[in-house]
Each structure stands twice: as C-alpha cells, then as structure tokens.
Amino acid sequence: MVQLVPYEEQYKERLKQFYQPAETLKYTQLPEYSIEEINDNVHGVVIINQNQTIGFFLLHRTDRRFQYTDDKQSLLLTNLIMDYSYSGKGHGKQYIYKLEI
C-alpha cells in the first residue's frame, strides 16, 4: 500500500541513494537537490510502499502555481521522481489517486 508522508530528515539518506538514468534527468532532478527547495511554501512529500522509500515530489504553494491556474487554493506538484528500480510498476499511479487535495 502506497503512503504519502511529509519529508523529514530521516528520509534524506535513502533519497540520496535514488538512481535515475541520465536521460530521465532532463525531466526531473534527484531528490537530494529537490529537498534544498523545501521551505514554508514548498513542501516535500515522500512516497513509501511497504516501508520502502520509493519516490519523492514537491508541492508548491507559491506564486509559481499561477502560471497554470488562477485558483488560489491550488498547489503545484513538481520534481516528481520514483527510484528507477520502482519505475513502471504502477506505484506512481497509486500515489496520484491518494492526492485528493
């Protein structure tokens, strides 16, 4: 079962171990760089499946979201990455269904 949990320092070392082929990094960045963006308006979210950290993304409550919508209640999802060993197994789809914001 996929869980979404707020980023905490305890996840940092595992996230730094994520692997992605170089060609996929033109679409996202590794979590070790994304976590540097976390602040009061940018929240890190860790994707966990069966107690394994398998993914990560950022949710922005910044003005950047207004490039895509006028909805003041919106959040912008960026920097989505799944550890490559878990890619293509439907975990991403499961977490999207959990994002009923």
Jmol script that loads the backbone (N, CA, C; Angstrom):
load data "model"
ATOM      1  N   MET A   1       0.842  -1.182   0.000  1.00  0.00           N
ATOM      2  CA  MET A   1       0.000   0.000   0.000  1.00  0.00           C
ATOM      3  C   MET A   1       0.891   1.250   0.000  1.00  0.00           C
ATOM      4  N   VAL A   2       0.608   2.152  -0.890  1.00  0.00           N
ATOM      5  CA  VAL A   2       1.392   3.374  -1.020  1.00  0.00           C
ATOM      6  C   VAL A   2       0.947   4.396   0.018  1.00  0.00           C
ATOM      7  N   GLN A   3       1.928   5.033   0.652  1.00  0.00           N
ATOM      8  CA  GLN A   3       1.659   6.101   1.613  1.00  0.00           C
ATOM      9  C   GLN A   3       2.399   7.357   1.171  1.00  0.00           C
ATOM     10  N   LEU A   4       1.795   8.502   1.437  1.00  0.00           N
ATOM     11  CA  LEU A   4       2.433   9.794   1.217  1.00  0.00           C
ATOM     12  C   LEU A   4       2.696  10.400   2.579  1.00  0.00           C
ATOM     13  N   VAL A   5       3.944  10.749   2.856  1.00  0.00           N
ATOM     14  CA  VAL A   5       4.288  11.308   4.161  1.00  0.00           C
ATOM     15  C   VAL A   5       5.120  12.570   3.961  1.00  0.00           C
ATOM     16  N   PRO A   6       4.974  13.541   4.863  1.00  0.00           N
ATOM     17  CA  PRO A   6       5.793  14.753   4.765  1.00  0.00           C
ATOM     18  C   PRO A   6       7.275  14.405   4.884  1.00  0.00           C
ATOM     19  N   TYR A   7       8.084  15.115   4.119  1.00  0.00           N
ATOM     20  CA  TYR A   7       9.525  14.902   4.177  1.00  0.00           C
ATOM     21  C   TYR A   7      10.041  15.244   5.567  1.00  0.00           C
ATOM     22  N   GLU A   8      10.906  14.381   6.077  1.00  0.00           N
ATOM     23  CA  GLU A   8      11.640  14.615   7.319  1.00  0.00           C
ATOM     24  C   GLU A   8      13.077  14.186   7.069  1.00  0.00           C
ATOM     25  N   GLU A   9      13.983  14.686   7.881  1.00  0.00           N
ATOM     26  CA  GLU A   9      15.412  14.394   7.726  1.00  0.00           C
ATOM     27  C   GLU A   9      15.712  12.894   7.707  1.00  0.00           C
ATOM     28  N   GLN A  10      14.892  12.097   8.382  1.00  0.00           N
ATOM     29  CA  GLN A  10      15.140  10.654   8.437  1.00  0.00           C
ATOM     30  C   GLN A  10      15.130  10.009   7.051  1.00  0.00           C
ATOM     31  N   TYR A  11      14.503  10.657   6.059  1.00  0.00           N
ATOM     32  CA  TYR A  11      14.431  10.107   4.705  1.00  0.00           C
ATOM     33  C   TYR A  11      15.593  10.554   3.821  1.00  0.00           C
ATOM     34  N   LYS A  12      16.377  11.502   4.276  1.00  0.00           N
ATOM     35  CA  LYS A  12      17.394  12.131   3.437  1.00  0.00           C
ATOM     36  C   LYS A  12      18.403  11.133   2.862  1.00  0.00           C
ATOM     37  N   GLU A  13      18.948  10.271   3.683  1.00  0.00           N
ATOM     38  CA  GLU A  13      19.975   9.336   3.200  1.00  0.00           C
ATOM     39  C   GLU A  13      19.429   8.396   2.131  1.00  0.00           C
ATOM     40  N   ARG A  14      18.228   7.886   2.334  1.00  0.00           N
ATOM     41  CA  ARG A  14      17.638   6.991   1.325  1.00  0.00           C
ATOM     42  C   ARG A  14      17.378   7.748   0.026  1.00  0.00           C
ATOM     43  N   LEU A  15      16.869   8.973   0.132  1.00  0.00           N
ATOM     44  CA  LEU A  15      16.598   9.758  -1.073  1.00  0.00           C
ATOM     45  C   LEU A  15      17.881  10.061  -1.841  1.00  0.00           C
ATOM     46  N   LYS A  16      18.971  10.225  -1.132  1.00  0.00           N
ATOM     47  CA  LYS A  16      20.256  10.483  -1.788  1.00  0.00           C
ATOM     48  C   LYS A  16      20.754   9.261  -2.559  1.00  0.00           C
ATOM     49  N   GLN A  17      20.194   8.096  -2.278  1.00  0.00           N
ATOM     50  CA  GLN A  17      20.598   6.864  -2.958  1.00  0.00           C
ATOM     51  C   GLN A  17      19.794   6.593  -4.231  1.00  0.00           C
ATOM     52  N   PHE A  18      18.785   7.419  -4.505  1.00  0.00           N
ATOM     53  CA  PHE A  18      17.950   7.190  -5.685  1.00  0.00           C
ATOM     54  C   PHE A  18      18.807   7.176  -6.945  1.00  0.00           C
ATOM     55  N   TYR A  19      18.459   6.265  -7.849  1.00  0.00           N
ATOM     56  CA  TYR A  19      19.148   6.172  -9.134  1.00  0.00           C
ATOM     57  C   TYR A  19      18.171   6.513 -10.249  1.00  0.00           C
ATOM     58  N   GLN A  20      18.653   7.254 -11.224  1.00  0.00           N
ATOM     59  CA  GLN A  20      17.922   7.529 -12.449  1.00  0.00           C
ATOM     60  C   GLN A  20      18.908   7.527 -13.603  1.00  0.00           C
ATOM     61  N   PRO A  21      18.542   6.941 -14.744  1.00  0.00           N
ATOM     62  CA  PRO A  21      19.405   7.056 -15.920  1.00  0.00           C
ATOM     63  C   PRO A  21      19.526   8.530 -16.315  1.00  0.00           C
ATOM     64  N   ALA A  22      20.661   8.899 -16.841  1.00  0.00           N
ATOM     65  CA  ALA A  22      20.927  10.300 -17.185  1.00  0.00           C
ATOM     66  C   ALA A  22      19.853  10.888 -18.096  1.00  0.00           C
ATOM     67  N   GLU A  23      19.329  10.108 -19.040  1.00  0.00           N
ATOM     68  CA  GLU A  23      18.349  10.656 -19.986  1.00  0.00           C
ATOM     69  C   GLU A  23      17.036  11.050 -19.312  1.00  0.00           C
ATOM     70  N   THR A  24      16.720  10.502 -18.154  1.00  0.00           N
ATOM     71  CA  THR A  24      15.481  10.883 -17.470  1.00  0.00           C
ATOM     72  C   THR A  24      15.646  12.160 -16.655  1.00  0.00           C
ATOM     73  N   LEU A  25      16.867  12.546 -16.383  1.00  0.00           N
ATOM     74  CA  LEU A  25      17.099  13.712 -15.526  1.00  0.00           C
ATOM     75  C   LEU A  25      16.848  15.033 -16.237  1.00  0.00           C
ATOM     76  N   LYS A  26      16.548  14.997 -17.539  1.00  0.00           N
ATOM     77  CA  LYS A  26      16.151  16.237 -18.207  1.00  0.00           C
ATOM     78  C   LYS A  26      14.706  16.595 -17.856  1.00  0.00           C
ATOM     79  N   TYR A  27      13.968  15.658 -17.261  1.00  0.00           N
ATOM     80  CA  TYR A  27      12.574  15.882 -16.882  1.00  0.00           C
ATOM     81  C   TYR A  27      12.388  16.157 -15.397  1.00  0.00           C
ATOM     82  N   THR A  28      13.340  15.803 -14.596  1.00  0.00           N
ATOM     83  CA  THR A  28      13.240  15.980 -13.145  1.00  0.00           C
ATOM     84  C   THR A  28      14.650  16.087 -12.582  1.00  0.00           C
ATOM     85  N   GLN A  29      14.742  16.210 -11.283  1.00  0.00           N
ATOM     86  CA  GLN A  29      16.062  16.198 -10.654  1.00  0.00           C
ATOM     87  C   GLN A  29      16.043  15.232  -9.479  1.00  0.00           C
ATOM     88  N   LEU A  30      17.209  14.789  -9.095  1.00  0.00           N
ATOM     89  CA  LEU A  30      17.304  13.855  -7.981  1.00  0.00           C
ATOM     90  C   LEU A  30      16.842  14.520  -6.686  1.00  0.00           C
ATOM     91  N   PRO A  31      16.233  13.750  -5.784  1.00  0.00           N
ATOM     92  CA  PRO A  31      15.706  14.315  -4.539  1.00  0.00           C
ATOM     93  C   PRO A  31      16.739  15.050  -3.700  1.00  0.00           C
ATOM     94  N   GLU A  32      17.985  14.631  -3.749  1.00  0.00           N
ATOM     95  CA  GLU A  32      18.993  15.294  -2.922  1.00  0.00           C
ATOM     96  C   GLU A  32      19.105  16.778  -3.265  1.00  0.00           C
ATOM     97  N   TYR A  33      18.744  17.159  -4.499  1.00  0.00           N
ATOM     98  CA  TYR A  33      18.749  18.569  -4.886  1.00  0.00           C
ATOM     99  C   TYR A  33      17.392  19.216  -4.613  1.00  0.00           C
ATOM    100  N   SER A  34      16.324  18.458  -4.810  1.00  0.00           N
ATOM    101  CA  SER A  34      14.978  18.986  -4.595  1.00  0.00           C
ATOM    102  C   SER A  34      14.730  19.365  -3.144  1.00  0.00           C
ATOM    103  N   ILE A  35      15.275  18.605  -2.207  1.00  0.00           N
ATOM    104  CA  ILE A  35      14.997  18.897  -0.797  1.00  0.00           C
ATOM    105  C   ILE A  35      15.567  20.251  -0.374  1.00  0.00           C
ATOM    106  N   GLU A  36      16.518  20.765  -1.139  1.00  0.00           N
ATOM    107  CA  GLU A  36      17.062  22.090  -0.841  1.00  0.00           C
ATOM    108  C   GLU A  36      16.033  23.191  -1.069  1.00  0.00           C
ATOM    109  N   GLU A  37      14.979  22.897  -1.843  1.00  0.00           N
ATOM    110  CA  GLU A  37      13.936  23.878  -2.138  1.00  0.00           C
ATOM    111  C   GLU A  37      12.857  23.947  -1.056  1.00  0.00           C
ATOM    112  N   ILE A  38      12.839  23.002  -0.136  1.00  0.00           N
ATOM    113  CA  ILE A  38      11.781  22.935   0.877  1.00  0.00           C
ATOM    114  C   ILE A  38      11.856  24.149   1.796  1.00  0.00           C
ATOM    115  N   ASN A  39      10.674  24.761   2.000  1.00  0.00           N
ATOM    116  CA  ASN A  39      10.532  25.889   2.925  1.00  0.00           C
ATOM    117  C   ASN A  39       9.074  25.960   3.363  1.00  0.00           C
ATOM    118  N   ASP A  40       8.655  27.083   3.931  1.00  0.00           N
ATOM    119  CA  ASP A  40       7.276  27.196   4.428  1.00  0.00           C
ATOM    120  C   ASP A  40       6.230  27.071   3.330  1.00  0.00           C
ATOM    121  N   ASN A  41       6.603  27.377   2.082  1.00  0.00           N
ATOM    122  CA  ASN A  41       5.652  27.334   0.972  1.00  0.00           C
ATOM    123  C   ASN A  41       5.933  26.241  -0.048  1.00  0.00           C
ATOM    124  N   VAL A  42       6.984  25.492   0.159  1.00  0.00           N
ATOM    125  CA  VAL A  42       7.321  24.357  -0.711  1.00  0.00           C
ATOM    126  C   VAL A  42       7.521  23.152   0.205  1.00  0.00           C
ATOM    127  N   HIS A  43       6.653  22.170   0.036  1.00  0.00           N
ATOM    128  CA  HIS A  43       6.636  21.017   0.934  1.00  0.00           C
ATOM    129  C   HIS A  43       7.115  19.763   0.211  1.00  0.00           C
ATOM    130  N   GLY A  44       8.010  19.038   0.838  1.00  0.00           N
ATOM    131  CA  GLY A  44       8.473  17.767   0.303  1.00  0.00           C
ATOM    132  C   GLY A  44       7.551  16.648   0.746  1.00  0.00           C
ATOM    133  N   VAL A  45       7.284  15.738  -0.167  1.00  0.00           N
ATOM    134  CA  VAL A  45       6.433  14.590   0.129  1.00  0.00           C
ATOM    135  C   VAL A  45       7.180  13.328  -0.299  1.00  0.00           C
ATOM    136  N   VAL A  46       7.234  12.364   0.592  1.00  0.00           N
ATOM    137  CA  VAL A  46       7.919  11.100   0.349  1.00  0.00           C
ATOM    138  C   VAL A  46       6.872  10.035   0.039  1.00  0.00           C
ATOM    139  N   ILE A  47       7.161   9.225  -0.969  1.00  0.00           N
ATOM    140  CA  ILE A  47       6.275   8.124  -1.346  1.00  0.00           C
ATOM    141  C   ILE A  47       6.872   6.840  -0.768  1.00  0.00           C
ATOM    142  N   ILE A  48       6.055   6.149   0.013  1.00  0.00           N
ATOM    143  CA  ILE A  48       6.508   4.926   0.679  1.00  0.00           C
ATOM    144  C   ILE A  48       5.598   3.776   0.265  1.00  0.00           C
ATOM    145  N   ASN A  49       6.201   2.645  -0.029  1.00  0.00           N
ATOM    146  CA  ASN A  49       5.453   1.434  -0.349  1.00  0.00           C
ATOM    147  C   ASN A  49       6.061   0.283   0.447  1.00  0.00           C
ATOM    148  N   GLN A  50       5.253  -0.360   1.262  1.00  0.00           N
ATOM    149  CA  GLN A  50       5.701  -1.484   2.092  1.00  0.00           C
ATOM    150  C   GLN A  50       6.986  -1.131   2.850  1.00  0.00           C
ATOM    151  N   ASN A  51       6.946   0.005   3.516  1.00  0.00           N
ATOM    152  CA  ASN A  51       8.055   0.513   4.336  1.00  0.00           C
ATOM    153  C   ASN A  51       9.323   0.841   3.553  1.00  0.00           C
ATOM    154  N   GLN A  52       9.227   0.930   2.234  1.00  0.00           N
ATOM    155  CA  GLN A  52      10.365   1.305   1.396  1.00  0.00           C
ATOM    156  C   GLN A  52      10.128   2.704   0.825  1.00  0.00           C
ATOM    157  N   THR A  53      11.127   3.562   0.905  1.00  0.00           N
ATOM    158  CA  THR A  53      11.042   4.892   0.306  1.00  0.00           C
ATOM    159  C   THR A  53      11.286   4.731  -1.186  1.00  0.00           C
ATOM    160  N   ILE A  54      10.243   4.994  -1.987  1.00  0.00           N
ATOM    161  CA  ILE A  54      10.342   4.724  -3.422  1.00  0.00           C
ATOM    162  C   ILE A  54      10.201   5.966  -4.292  1.00  0.00           C
ATOM    163  N   GLY A  55       9.754   7.086  -3.721  1.00  0.00           N
ATOM    164  CA  GLY A  55       9.553   8.271  -4.543  1.00  0.00           C
ATOM    165  C   GLY A  55       9.507   9.538  -3.726  1.00  0.00           C
ATOM    166  N   PHE A  56       9.451  10.649  -4.450  1.00  0.00           N
ATOM    167  CA  PHE A  56       9.504  11.965  -3.811  1.00  0.00           C
ATOM    168  C   PHE A  56       8.931  12.997  -4.778  1.00  0.00           C
ATOM    169  N   PHE A  57       8.303  14.042  -4.227  1.00  0.00           N
ATOM    170  CA  PHE A  57       7.894  15.184  -5.038  1.00  0.00           C
ATOM    171  C   PHE A  57       7.752  16.407  -4.144  1.00  0.00           C
ATOM    172  N   LEU A  58       7.620  17.560  -4.786  1.00  0.00           N
ATOM    173  CA  LEU A  58       7.414  18.818  -4.077  1.00  0.00           C
ATOM    174  C   LEU A  58       6.019  19.341  -4.368  1.00  0.00           C
ATOM    175  N   LEU A  59       5.391  19.935  -3.362  1.00  0.00           N
ATOM    176  CA  LEU A  59       4.131  20.659  -3.524  1.00  0.00           C
ATOM    177  C   LEU A  59       4.393  22.121  -3.199  1.00  0.00           C
ATOM    178  N   HIS A  60       4.103  22.985  -4.172  1.00  0.00           N
ATOM    179  CA  HIS A  60       4.346  24.422  -4.017  1.00  0.00           C
ATOM    180  C   HIS A  60       3.047  25.159  -3.722  1.00  0.00           C
ATOM    181  N   ARG A  61       3.111  26.039  -2.751  1.00  0.00           N
ATOM    182  CA  ARG A  61       2.034  26.993  -2.515  1.00  0.00           C
ATOM    183  C   ARG A  61       2.647  28.388  -2.736  1.00  0.00           C
ATOM    184  N   THR A  62       3.307  28.529  -3.873  1.00  0.00           N
ATOM    185  CA  THR A  62       3.979  29.779  -4.234  1.00  0.00           C
ATOM    186  C   THR A  62       3.272  30.385  -5.438  1.00  0.00           C
ATOM    187  N   ASP A  63       3.658  31.587  -5.798  1.00  0.00           N
ATOM    188  CA  ASP A  63       3.056  32.235  -6.966  1.00  0.00           C
ATOM    189  C   ASP A  63       3.357  31.490  -8.263  1.00  0.00           C
ATOM    190  N   ARG A  64       4.322  30.637  -8.238  1.00  0.00           N
ATOM    191  CA  ARG A  64       4.657  29.847  -9.433  1.00  0.00           C
ATOM    192  C   ARG A  64       3.455  29.057  -9.945  1.00  0.00           C
ATOM    193  N   ARG A  65       2.562  28.643  -9.059  1.00  0.00           N
ATOM    194  CA  ARG A  65       1.383  27.859  -9.466  1.00  0.00           C
ATOM    195  C   ARG A  65       0.443  28.666 -10.341  1.00  0.00           C
ATOM    196  N   PHE A  66       0.495  30.005 -10.229  1.00  0.00           N
ATOM    197  CA  PHE A  66      -0.417  30.844 -11.007  1.00  0.00           C
ATOM    198  C   PHE A  66      -0.017  30.944 -12.476  1.00  0.00           C
ATOM    199  N   GLN A  67       1.097  30.341 -12.843  1.00  0.00           N
ATOM    200  CA  GLN A  67       1.441  30.204 -14.261  1.00  0.00           C
ATOM    201  C   GLN A  67       0.481  29.230 -14.942  1.00  0.00           C
ATOM    202  N   TYR A  68      -0.194  28.402 -14.143  1.00  0.00           N
ATOM    203  CA  TYR A  68      -1.021  27.325 -14.677  1.00  0.00           C
ATOM    204  C   TYR A  68      -2.499  27.443 -14.317  1.00  0.00           C
ATOM    205  N   THR A  69      -2.812  28.226 -13.278  1.00  0.00           N
ATOM    206  CA  THR A  69      -4.199  28.346 -12.833  1.00  0.00           C
ATOM    207  C   THR A  69      -4.382  29.648 -12.059  1.00  0.00           C
ATOM    208  N   ASP A  70      -5.626  30.096 -11.976  1.00  0.00           N
ATOM    209  CA  ASP A  70      -5.959  31.258 -11.152  1.00  0.00           C
ATOM    210  C   ASP A  70      -6.502  30.829  -9.791  1.00  0.00           C
ATOM    211  N   ASP A  71      -6.643  29.539  -9.582  1.00  0.00           N
ATOM    212  CA  ASP A  71      -7.222  29.003  -8.354  1.00  0.00           C
ATOM    213  C   ASP A  71      -6.288  29.244  -7.169  1.00  0.00           C
ATOM    214  N   LYS A  72      -6.739  30.057  -6.231  1.00  0.00           N
ATOM    215  CA  LYS A  72      -5.922  30.399  -5.067  1.00  0.00           C
ATOM    216  C   LYS A  72      -5.745  29.223  -4.099  1.00  0.00           C
ATOM    217  N   GLN A  73      -6.560  28.188  -4.237  1.00  0.00           N
ATOM    218  CA  GLN A  73      -6.448  27.001  -3.388  1.00  0.00           C
ATOM    219  C   GLN A  73      -5.538  25.930  -3.999  1.00  0.00           C
ATOM    220  N   SER A  74      -5.015  26.202  -5.171  1.00  0.00           N
ATOM    221  CA  SER A  74      -4.225  25.196  -5.880  1.00  0.00           C
ATOM    222  C   SER A  74      -2.851  24.984  -5.261  1.00  0.00           C
ATOM    223  N   LEU A  75      -2.279  23.851  -5.583  1.00  0.00           N
ATOM    224  CA  LEU A  75      -0.892  23.516  -5.267  1.00  0.00           C
ATOM    225  C   LEU A  75      -0.244  23.070  -6.572  1.00  0.00           C
ATOM    226  N   LEU A  76       1.032  23.338  -6.707  1.00  0.00           N
ATOM    227  CA  LEU A  76       1.771  22.911  -7.891  1.00  0.00           C
ATOM    228  C   LEU A  76       2.668  21.744  -7.517  1.00  0.00           C
ATOM    229  N   LEU A  77       2.519  20.642  -8.211  1.00  0.00           N
ATOM    230  CA  LEU A  77       3.342  19.465  -7.979  1.00  0.00           C
ATOM    231  C   LEU A  77       4.533  19.520  -8.940  1.00  0.00           C
ATOM    232  N   THR A  78       5.756  19.425  -8.394  1.00  0.00           N
ATOM    233  CA  THR A  78       6.966  19.415  -9.223  1.00  0.00           C
ATOM    234  C   THR A  78       7.944  18.368  -8.704  1.00  0.00           C
ATOM    235  N   ASN A  79       8.984  18.191  -9.467  1.00  0.00           N
ATOM    236  CA  ASN A  79      10.129  17.374  -9.062  1.00  0.00           C
ATOM    237  C   ASN A  79       9.745  15.941  -8.684  1.00  0.00           C
ATOM    238  N   LEU A  80       8.730  15.418  -9.337  1.00  0.00           N
ATOM    239  CA  LEU A  80       8.331  14.031  -9.093  1.00  0.00           C
ATOM    240  C   LEU A  80       9.426  13.091  -9.571  1.00  0.00           C
ATOM    241  N   ILE A  81       9.800  12.183  -8.712  1.00  0.00           N
ATOM    242  CA  ILE A  81      10.775  11.169  -9.101  1.00  0.00           C
ATOM    243  C   ILE A  81      10.491   9.881  -8.331  1.00  0.00           C
ATOM    244  N   MET A  82      10.559   8.790  -9.054  1.00  0.00           N
ATOM    245  CA  MET A  82      10.472   7.466  -8.448  1.00  0.00           C
ATOM    246  C   MET A  82      11.853   6.847  -8.582  1.00  0.00           C
ATOM    247  N   ASP A  83      12.313   6.155  -7.554  1.00  0.00           N
ATOM    248  CA  ASP A  83      13.571   5.436  -7.691  1.00  0.00           C
ATOM    249  C   ASP A  83      13.431   4.498  -8.887  1.00  0.00           C
ATOM    250  N   TYR A  84      14.433   4.472  -9.730  1.00  0.00           N
ATOM    251  CA  TYR A  84      14.338   3.762 -11.006  1.00  0.00           C
ATOM    252  C   TYR A  84      13.936   2.295 -10.841  1.00  0.00           C
ATOM    253  N   SER A  85      14.361   1.662  -9.775  1.00  0.00           N
ATOM    254  CA  SER A  85      14.020   0.248  -9.572  1.00  0.00           C
ATOM    255  C   SER A  85      12.522   0.043  -9.330  1.00  0.00           C
ATOM    256  N   TYR A  86      11.786   1.122  -9.038  1.00  0.00           N
ATOM    257  CA  TYR A  86      10.341   1.031  -8.815  1.00  0.00           C
ATOM    258  C   TYR A  86       9.543   1.618  -9.972  1.00  0.00           C
ATOM    259  N   SER A  87      10.210   2.147 -10.982  1.00  0.00           N
ATOM    260  CA  SER A  87       9.519   2.755 -12.124  1.00  0.00           C
ATOM    261  C   SER A  87       8.793   1.701 -12.944  1.00  0.00           C
ATOM    262  N   GLY A  88       7.651   2.109 -13.504  1.00  0.00           N
ATOM    263  CA  GLY A  88       6.905   1.228 -14.391  1.00  0.00           C
ATOM    264  C   GLY A  88       6.136   0.123 -13.701  1.00  0.00           C
ATOM    265  N   LYS A  89       5.939   0.238 -12.398  1.00  0.00           N
ATOM    266  CA  LYS A  89       5.241  -0.817 -11.652  1.00  0.00           C
ATOM    267  C   LYS A  89       3.904  -0.347 -11.082  1.00  0.00           C
ATOM    268  N   GLY A  90       3.446   0.837 -11.518  1.00  0.00           N
ATOM    269  CA  GLY A  90       2.144   1.330 -11.087  1.00  0.00           C
ATOM    270  C   GLY A  90       2.135   2.087  -9.775  1.00  0.00           C
ATOM    271  N   HIS A  91       3.278   2.247  -9.131  1.00  0.00           N
ATOM    272  CA  HIS A  91       3.308   2.952  -7.851  1.00  0.00           C
ATOM    273  C   HIS A  91       2.950   4.428  -8.020  1.00  0.00           C
ATOM    274  N   GLY A  92       3.413   5.038  -9.087  1.00  0.00           N
ATOM    275  CA  GLY A  92       3.102   6.444  -9.338  1.00  0.00           C
ATOM    276  C   GLY A  92       1.608   6.666  -9.486  1.00  0.00           C
ATOM    277  N   LYS A  93       0.950   5.775 -10.188  1.00  0.00           N
ATOM    278  CA  LYS A  93      -0.495   5.872 -10.364  1.00  0.00           C
ATOM    279  C   LYS A  93      -1.204   5.770  -9.011  1.00  0.00           C
ATOM    280  N   GLN A  94      -0.734   4.877  -8.159  1.00  0.00           N
ATOM    281  CA  GLN A  94      -1.342   4.724  -6.836  1.00  0.00           C
ATOM    282  C   GLN A  94      -1.229   6.008  -6.025  1.00  0.00           C
ATOM    283  N   TYR A  95      -0.068   6.667  -6.091  1.00  0.00           N
ATOM    284  CA  TYR A  95       0.081   7.874  -5.284  1.00  0.00           C
ATOM    285  C   TYR A  95      -0.761   9.007  -5.842  1.00  0.00           C
ATOM    286  N   ILE A  96      -0.930   9.095  -7.161  1.00  0.00           N
ATOM    287  CA  ILE A  96      -1.769  10.144  -7.749  1.00  0.00           C
ATOM    288  C   ILE A  96      -3.188  10.025  -7.197  1.00  0.00           C
ATOM    289  N   TYR A  97      -3.690   8.809  -7.070  1.00  0.00           N
ATOM    290  CA  TYR A  97      -5.032   8.612  -6.532  1.00  0.00           C
ATOM    291  C   TYR A  97      -5.118   9.028  -5.069  1.00  0.00           C
ATOM    292  N   LYS A  98      -4.011   9.008  -4.360  1.00  0.00           N
ATOM    293  CA  LYS A  98      -4.001   9.429  -2.957  1.00  0.00           C
ATOM    294  C   LYS A  98      -3.973  10.943  -2.814  1.00  0.00           C
ATOM    295  N   LEU A  99      -3.680  11.659  -3.878  1.00  0.00           N
ATOM    296  CA  LEU A  99      -3.542  13.116  -3.824  1.00  0.00           C
ATOM    297  C   LEU A  99      -4.881  13.825  -3.955  1.00  0.00           C
ATOM    298  N   GLU A 100      -5.833  13.471  -3.189  1.00  0.00           N
ATOM    299  CA  GLU A 100      -7.132  14.138  -3.225  1.00  0.00           C
ATOM    300  C   GLU A 100      -7.057  15.382  -2.371  1.00  0.00           C
ATOM    301  N   ILE A 101      -6.489  16.400  -2.949  1.00  0.00           N
ATOM    302  CA  ILE A 101      -6.245  17.654  -2.221  1.00  0.00           C
ATOM    303  C   ILE A 101      -7.427  18.578  -2.405  1.00  0.00           C
TER     304      ILE A 101
END
end "model"
wireframe off; spacefill off
backbone 0.3
color backbone group
